[in-house]
Amino acid sequence: MRRYYFDLRDDNGLFVDDDGLECRDMQVVQMEAARSLADMARDAVHAATSTPSHAMSIEVRDDAGPVLLVRFTFEISLPL
């Protein structure tokens, strides 16, 4: 199995994954990236205060370089 690194990027910057995760194929890599991004989005919604919009991504790489980028953007608005 290959080792993949799931670097997290949000409004606060880039958080580099130094440990990585061994995955058997790209389908598992995509599922792990989606799960991590969903967790980030949930946490951002709970912590949202003065910033109404948020952009975040998971940048997946292996030892050879980038292999996958998953982005998510959302906006919080109050009814008028």
The first five atom37 places (N, CA, C, CB, O) and aatype in JSON, in Angstrom:
{
  "aatype": [12, 1, 1, 18, 18, 13, 3, 10, 1, 3, 3, 2, 7, 10, 13, 19, 3, 3, 3, 7, 10, 6, 4, 1, 3, 12, 5, 19, 19, 5, 12, 6, 0, 0, 1, 15, 10, 0, 3, 12, 0, 1, 3, 0, 19, 8, 0, 0, 16, 15, 16, 14, 15, 8, 0, 12, 15, 9, 6, 19, 1, 3, 3, 0, 7, 14, 19, 10, 10, 19, 1, 13, 16, 13, 6, 9, 15, 10, 14, 10],
  "atom_mask": [
    [1, 1, 1, 1, 1],
    [1, 1, 1, 1, 1],
    [1, 1, 1, 1, 1],
    [1, 1, 1, 1, 1],
    [1, 1, 1, 1, 1],
    [1, 1, 1, 1, 1],
    [1, 1, 1, 1, 1],
    [1, 1, 1, 1, 1],
    [1, 1, 1, 1, 1],
    [1, 1, 1, 1, 1],
    [1, 1, 1, 1, 1],
    [1, 1, 1, 1, 1],
    [1, 1, 1, 0, 1],
    [1, 1, 1, 1, 1],
    [1, 1, 1, 1, 1],
    [1, 1, 1, 1, 1],
    [1, 1, 1, 1, 1],
    [1, 1, 1, 1, 1],
    [1, 1, 1, 1, 1],
    [1, 1, 1, 0, 1],
    [1, 1, 1, 1, 1],
    [1, 1, 1, 1, 1],
    [1, 1, 1, 1, 1],
    [1, 1, 1, 1, 1],
    [1, 1, 1, 1, 1],
    [1, 1, 1, 1, 1],
    [1, 1, 1, 1, 1],
    [1, 1, 1, 1, 1],
    [1, 1, 1, 1, 1],
    [1, 1, 1, 1, 1],
    [1, 1, 1, 1, 1],
    [1, 1, 1, 1, 1],
    [1, 1, 1, 1, 1],
    [1, 1, 1, 1, 1],
    [1, 1, 1, 1, 1],
    [1, 1, 1, 1, 1],
    [1, 1, 1, 1, 1],
    [1, 1, 1, 1, 1],
    [1, 1, 1, 1, 1],
    [1, 1, 1, 1, 1],
    [1, 1, 1, 1, 1],
    [1, 1, 1, 1, 1],
    [1, 1, 1, 1, 1],
    [1, 1, 1, 1, 1],
    [1, 1, 1, 1, 1],
    [1, 1, 1, 1, 1],
    [1, 1, 1, 1, 1],
    [1, 1, 1, 1, 1],
    [1, 1, 1, 1, 1],
    [1, 1, 1, 1, 1],
    [1, 1, 1, 1, 1],
    [1, 1, 1, 1, 1],
    [1, 1, 1, 1, 1],
    [1, 1, 1, 1, 1],
    [1, 1, 1, 1, 1],
    [1, 1, 1, 1, 1],
    [1, 1, 1, 1, 1],
    [1, 1, 1, 1, 1],
    [1, 1, 1, 1, 1],
    [1, 1, 1, 1, 1],
    [1, 1, 1, 1, 1],
    [1, 1, 1, 1, 1],
    [1, 1, 1, 1, 1],
    [1, 1, 1, 1, 1],
    [1, 1, 1, 0, 1],
    [1, 1, 1, 1, 1],
    [1, 1, 1, 1, 1],
    [1, 1, 1, 1, 1],
    [1, 1, 1, 1, 1],
    [1, 1, 1, 1, 1],
    [1, 1, 1, 1, 1],
    [1, 1, 1, 1, 1],
    [1, 1, 1, 1, 1],
    [1, 1, 1, 1, 1],
    [1, 1, 1, 1, 1],
    [1, 1, 1, 1, 1],
    [1, 1, 1, 1, 1],
    [1, 1, 1, 1, 1],
    [1, 1, 1, 1, 1],
    [1, 1, 1, 1, 1]
  ],
  "atom_positions": [
    [[0.83, -1.18, 0.0], [0.0, 0.0, 0.0], [0.87, 1.24, 0.0], [-0.94, 0.0, 1.2], [1.98, 1.26, 0.55]],
    [[0.34, 2.27, -0.63], [1.06, 3.54, -0.69], [0.63, 4.44, 0.47], [0.81, 4.25, -2.04], [-0.48, 4.33, 0.99]],
    [[1.53, 5.32, 0.85], [1.24, 6.29, 1.91], [0.85, 7.61, 1.25], [2.48, 6.48, 2.86], [1.51, 8.11, 0.35]],
    [[-0.26, 8.16, 1.75], [-0.78, 9.43, 1.26], [-0.82, 10.42, 2.42], [-2.19, 9.26, 0.62], [-1.06, 10.05, 3.56]],
    [[-0.59, 11.68, 2.1], [-0.58, 12.75, 3.09], [-1.74, 13.7, 2.79], [0.78, 13.52, 3.08], [-1.91, 14.15, 1.65]],
    [[-2.53, 14.0, 3.81], [-3.75, 14.79, 3.66], [-3.52, 16.15, 4.31], [-4.97, 14.06, 4.3], [-3.8, 16.34, 5.5]],
    [[-3.02, 17.1, 3.53], [-2.76, 18.45, 4.02], [-4.08, 19.23, 4.03], [-1.69, 19.17, 3.15], [-4.84, 19.19, 3.07]],
    [[-4.33, 19.94, 5.12], [-5.57, 20.69, 5.3], [-5.32, 22.17, 5.07], [-6.16, 20.45, 6.69], [-4.36, 22.74, 5.62]],
    [[-6.17, 22.8, 4.28], [-6.05, 24.24, 4.06], [-7.4, 24.88, 4.35], [-5.58, 24.56, 2.59], [-8.44, 24.43, 3.87]],
    [[-7.37, 25.94, 5.17], [-8.59, 26.7, 5.43], [-8.23, 28.17, 5.53], [-9.29, 26.2, 6.73], [-7.14, 28.58, 5.15]],
    [[-9.16, 28.97, 6.04], [-8.95, 30.42, 6.13], [-7.77, 30.78, 7.04], [-10.2, 31.09, 6.64], [-7.27, 31.9, 6.97]],
    [[-7.34, 29.85, 7.87], [-6.23, 30.1, 8.8], [-4.88, 29.66, 8.26], [-6.49, 29.41, 10.1], [-3.86, 29.92, 8.9]],
    [[-4.84, 28.99, 7.11], [-3.57, 28.58, 6.54], [-3.52, 27.1, 6.19], [0.0, 0.0, 0.0], [-4.55, 26.43, 6.12]],
    [[-2.31, 26.62, 5.98], [-2.06, 25.24, 5.58], [-1.55, 24.45, 6.79], [-1.03, 25.17, 4.41], [-0.66, 24.9, 7.5]],
    [[-2.13, 23.28, 7.0], [-1.71, 22.39, 8.07], [-1.22, 21.1, 7.41], [-2.89, 22.11, 9.09], [-2.01, 20.31, 6.88]],
    [[0.09, 20.89, 7.45], [0.73, 19.8, 6.74], [0.63, 18.5, 7.54], [2.19, 20.13, 6.46], [0.9, 18.46, 8.74]],
    [[0.24, 17.45, 6.85], [0.16, 16.1, 7.43], [1.54, 15.46, 7.33], [-0.92, 15.22, 6.7], [1.98, 15.1, 6.23]],
    [[2.22, 15.32, 8.44], [3.56, 14.73, 8.45], [3.53, 13.21, 8.57], [4.37, 15.31, 9.58], [4.52, 12.55, 8.27]],
    [[2.4, 12.66, 9.01], [2.31, 11.23, 9.26], [1.79, 10.44, 8.06], [1.44, 10.97, 10.45], [2.33, 9.39, 7.72]],
    [[0.75, 10.94, 7.44], [0.17, 10.24, 6.31], [-0.66, 9.04, 6.73], [0.0, 0.0, 0.0], [-0.79, 8.72, 7.91]],
    [[-1.22, 8.4, 5.72], [-2.1, 7.25, 5.92], [-1.89, 6.29, 4.77], [-3.6, 7.68, 6.03], [-1.85, 6.7, 3.61]],
    [[-1.75, 5.03, 5.06], [-1.61, 4.03, 4.0], [-2.99, 3.69, 3.46], [-0.9, 2.76, 4.52], [-3.9, 3.35, 4.22]],
    [[-3.14, 3.79, 2.14], [-4.41, 3.5, 1.47], [-4.16, 2.53, 0.32], [-5.08, 4.81, 0.95], [-3.13, 2.6, -0.36]],
    [[-5.11, 1.64, 0.11], [-4.92, 0.6, -0.91], [-5.16, 1.11, -2.33], [-5.83, -0.55, -0.64], [-4.59, 0.57, -3.28]],
    [[-6.02, 2.16, -2.49], [-6.28, 2.68, -3.84], [-6.86, 4.09, -3.75], [-7.26, 1.74, -4.6], [-7.11, 4.6, -2.66]],
    [[-7.06, 4.72, -4.91], [-7.54, 6.1, -4.96], [-8.97, 6.23, -4.44], [-7.46, 6.62, -6.37], [-9.34, 7.3, -3.96]],
    [[-9.76, 5.2, -4.52], [-11.12, 5.27, -3.99], [-11.08, 5.5, -2.47], [-11.91, 3.98, -4.33], [-11.84, 6.3, -1.94]],
    [[-10.2, 4.8, -1.79], [-10.04, 4.97, -0.35], [-9.5, 6.37, -0.05], [-9.1, 3.88, 0.24], [-9.92, 7.01, 0.91]],
    [[-8.57, 6.84, -0.87], [-8.01, 8.19, -0.7], [-9.14, 9.23, -0.82], [-6.89, 8.47, -1.75], [-9.23, 10.14, 0.0]],
    [[-9.98, 9.09, -1.83], [-11.09, 10.03, -2.03], [-12.07, 9.99, -0.86], [-11.82, 9.72, -3.34], [-12.55, 11.03, -0.41]],
    [[-12.37, 8.81, -0.37], [-13.29, 8.68, 0.76], [-12.71, 9.34, 2.01], [-13.61, 7.2, 1.02], [-13.43, 10.02, 2.75]],
    [[-11.44, 9.13, 2.26], [-10.79, 9.73, 3.42], [-10.75, 11.26, 3.3], [-9.36, 9.17, 3.6], [-10.99, 11.97, 4.27]],
    [[-10.45, 11.76, 2.11], [-10.44, 13.21, 1.89], [-11.83, 13.8, 2.11], [-9.94, 13.54, 0.46], [-11.97, 14.84, 2.75]],
    [[-12.86, 13.15, 1.59], [-14.24, 13.62, 1.77], [-14.63, 13.61, 3.24], [-15.21, 12.76, 0.95], [-15.27, 14.56, 3.71]],
    [[-14.28, 12.57, 3.96], [-14.59, 12.47, 5.39], [-13.89, 13.58, 6.17], [-14.18, 11.08, 5.94], [-14.5, 14.2, 7.04]],
    [[-12.63, 13.84, 5.86], [-11.89, 14.88, 6.55], [-12.47, 16.26, 6.25], [-10.41, 14.83, 6.15], [-12.57, 17.1, 7.15]],
    [[-12.84, 16.49, 5.0], [-13.41, 17.78, 4.62], [-14.77, 17.99, 5.29], [-13.55, 17.87, 3.1], [-15.09, 19.1, 5.7]],
    [[-15.56, 16.94, 5.39], [-16.86, 17.04, 6.08], [-16.66, 17.4, 7.55], [-17.65, 15.71, 5.96], [-17.41, 18.21, 8.1]],
    [[-15.65, 16.82, 8.19], [-15.34, 17.16, 9.59], [-14.92, 18.62, 9.71], [-14.23, 16.25, 10.14], [-15.35, 19.32, 10.63]],
    [[-14.09, 19.09, 8.77], [-13.66, 20.48, 8.79], [-14.85, 21.42, 8.63], [-12.63, 20.74, 7.68], [-14.95, 22.42, 9.34]],
    [[-15.75, 21.09, 7.71], [-16.93, 21.93, 7.46], [-17.82, 21.98, 8.7], [-17.73, 21.41, 6.25], [-18.3, 23.05, 9.08]],
    [[-18.05, 20.84, 9.33], [-18.87, 20.8, 10.54], [-18.26, 21.68, 11.62], [-19.01, 19.35, 11.06], [-18.97, 22.46, 12.26]],
    [[-16.97, 21.56, 11.84], [-16.3, 22.35, 12.86], [-16.36, 23.85, 12.54], [-14.85, 21.91, 13.02], [-16.53, 24.67, 13.44]],
    [[-16.22, 24.2, 11.27], [-16.26, 25.61, 10.86], [-17.64, 26.2, 11.07], [-15.84, 25.76, 9.4], [-17.75, 27.36, 11.46]],
    [[-18.7, 25.44, 10.81], [-20.06, 25.93, 11.01], [-20.3, 26.18, 12.5], [-21.1, 24.93, 10.45], [-20.9, 27.19, 12.87]],
    [[-19.86, 25.27, 13.34], [-20.04, 25.44, 14.79], [-19.25, 26.62, 15.34], [-19.63, 24.16, 15.51], [-19.68, 27.26, 16.29]],
    [[-18.1, 26.9, 14.74], [-17.24, 27.97, 15.23], [-17.48, 29.3, 14.54], [-15.8, 27.57, 15.06], [-16.88, 30.31, 14.92]],
    [[-18.35, 29.33, 13.53], [-18.57, 30.55, 12.74], [-19.07, 31.68, 13.62], [-19.58, 30.28, 11.59], [-20.04, 31.53, 14.38]],
    [[-18.39, 32.81, 13.51], [-18.82, 33.98, 14.27], [-18.93, 35.17, 13.32], [-17.83, 34.29, 15.43], [-20.01, 35.46, 12.82]],
    [[-17.84, 35.83, 13.07], [-17.9, 37.04, 12.25], [-17.59, 36.8, 10.78], [-16.94, 38.05, 12.79], [-17.83, 37.69, 9.96]],
    [[-17.07, 35.65, 10.42], [-16.74, 35.37, 9.03], [-17.87, 34.57, 8.39], [-15.39, 34.61, 8.92], [-18.04, 33.4, 8.71]],
    [[-18.64, 35.19, 7.49], [-19.81, 34.49, 6.94], [-19.48, 33.43, 5.89], [-20.74, 35.49, 6.34], [-20.3, 32.55, 5.63]],
    [[-18.32, 33.51, 5.28], [-17.99, 32.51, 4.26], [-16.66, 31.85, 4.6], [-17.94, 33.15, 2.85], [-15.77, 32.45, 5.21]],
    [[-16.55, 30.62, 4.18], [-15.36, 29.84, 4.49], [-14.97, 29.02, 3.26], [-15.59, 28.91, 5.72], [-15.83, 28.49, 2.54]],
    [[-13.68, 28.93, 3.03], [-13.14, 28.07, 1.98], [-12.16, 27.12, 2.63], [-12.46, 28.9, 0.84], [-11.36, 27.52, 3.47]],
    [[-12.22, 25.86, 2.23], [-11.33, 24.87, 2.8], [-11.03, 23.81, 1.76], [-11.93, 24.23, 4.06], [-11.79, 23.62, 0.81]],
    [[-9.93, 23.12, 1.94], [-9.58, 22.07, 1.0], [-8.7, 21.03, 1.66], [-8.87, 22.66, -0.22], [-8.07, 21.26, 2.69]],
    [[-8.68, 19.87, 1.04], [-7.77, 18.8, 1.39], [-6.86, 18.62, 0.18], [-8.53, 17.45, 1.77], [-7.34, 18.35, -0.93]],
    [[-5.58, 18.76, 0.38], [-4.6, 18.58, -0.68], [-3.86, 17.28, -0.4], [-3.61, 19.81, -0.77], [-3.07, 17.19, 0.53]],
    [[-4.13, 16.28, -1.21], [-3.56, 14.94, -0.99], [-2.32, 14.78, -1.85], [-4.6, 13.83, -1.29], [-2.31, 15.13, -3.03]],
    [[-1.28, 14.23, -1.25], [-0.03, 13.98, -1.97], [0.53, 12.64, -1.54], [0.99, 15.12, -1.73], [0.2, 12.11, -0.48]],
    [[1.39, 12.11, -2.39], [2.17, 10.94, -2.01], [3.63, 11.35, -2.08], [1.87, 9.71, -2.94], [3.94, 12.53, -2.18]],
    [[4.54, 10.39, -2.03], [5.96, 10.73, -2.05], [6.41, 11.35, -3.37], [6.79, 9.5, -1.78], [7.45, 12.01, -3.43]],
    [[5.62, 11.15, -4.43], [5.97, 11.7, -5.74], [5.38, 13.09, -5.97], [5.51, 10.76, -6.83], [5.82, 13.79, -6.88]],
    [[4.38, 13.49, -5.17], [3.78, 14.81, -5.35], [2.27, 14.78, -5.22], [0.0, 0.0, 0.0], [1.71, 13.8, -4.73]],
    [[1.59, 15.86, -5.67], [0.13, 15.96, -5.54], [-0.61, 14.89, -6.33], [-0.34, 17.33, -5.99], [-0.22, 14.53, -7.44]],
    [[-1.7, 14.36, -5.72], [-2.52, 13.36, -6.41], [-4.0, 13.72, -6.43], [-2.34, 12.0, -5.76], [-4.75, 13.2, -7.26]],
    [[-4.45, 14.61, -5.51], [-5.88, 14.91, -5.43], [-6.07, 16.22, -4.67], [-6.65, 13.76, -4.74], [-5.38, 16.5, -3.69]],
    [[-7.04, 17.02, -5.15], [-7.43, 18.24, -4.45], [-8.94, 18.24, -4.33], [-6.92, 19.53, -5.21], [-9.65, 18.09, -5.32]],
    [[-9.44, 18.4, -3.1], [-10.88, 18.46, -2.85], [-11.15, 19.78, -2.16], [-11.39, 17.23, -1.98], [-10.57, 20.06, -1.11]],
    [[-12.03, 20.62, -2.75], [-12.34, 21.93, -2.2], [-13.79, 22.02, -1.78], [-12.03, 23.03, -3.21], [-14.66, 21.35, -2.33]],
    [[-14.03, 22.86, -0.78], [-15.39, 23.09, -0.3], [-15.49, 24.54, 0.15], [-15.77, 22.11, 0.85], [-14.62, 25.03, 0.87]],
    [[-16.55, 25.22, -0.26], [-16.8, 26.6, 0.14], [-18.24, 26.71, 0.61], [-16.51, 27.59, -1.03], [-19.14, 26.15, -0.02]],
    [[-18.46, 27.42, 1.7], [-19.83, 27.65, 2.14], [-19.96, 29.06, 2.69], [-20.25, 26.61, 3.2], [-18.98, 29.7, 3.05]],
    [[-21.2, 29.51, 2.75], [-21.5, 30.84, 3.26], [-22.67, 30.75, 4.23], [-21.82, 31.81, 2.1], [-23.63, 30.03, 3.99]],
    [[-22.57, 31.48, 5.31], [-23.64, 31.53, 6.3], [-24.33, 32.88, 6.16], [-23.1, 31.32, 7.76], [-23.68, 33.92, 6.21]],
    [[-25.63, 32.85, 5.98], [-26.39, 34.1, 5.9], [-27.63, 33.99, 6.77], [-26.78, 34.43, 4.44], [-28.24, 32.93, 6.89]],
    [[-27.99, 35.1, 7.37], [-29.16, 35.16, 8.23], [-30.34, 35.67, 7.41], [-28.91, 36.06, 9.47], [-30.16, 36.48, 6.5]],
    [[-31.55, 35.21, 7.73], [-32.72, 35.69, 6.99], [-32.9, 37.19, 7.2], [-33.98, 34.94, 7.42], [-32.59, 37.73, 8.26]],
    [[-33.4, 37.83, 6.18], [-33.63, 39.3, 6.26], [-34.96, 39.61, 6.88], [-33.56, 39.94, 4.89], [-35.31, 40.78, 7.02]]
  ]
}
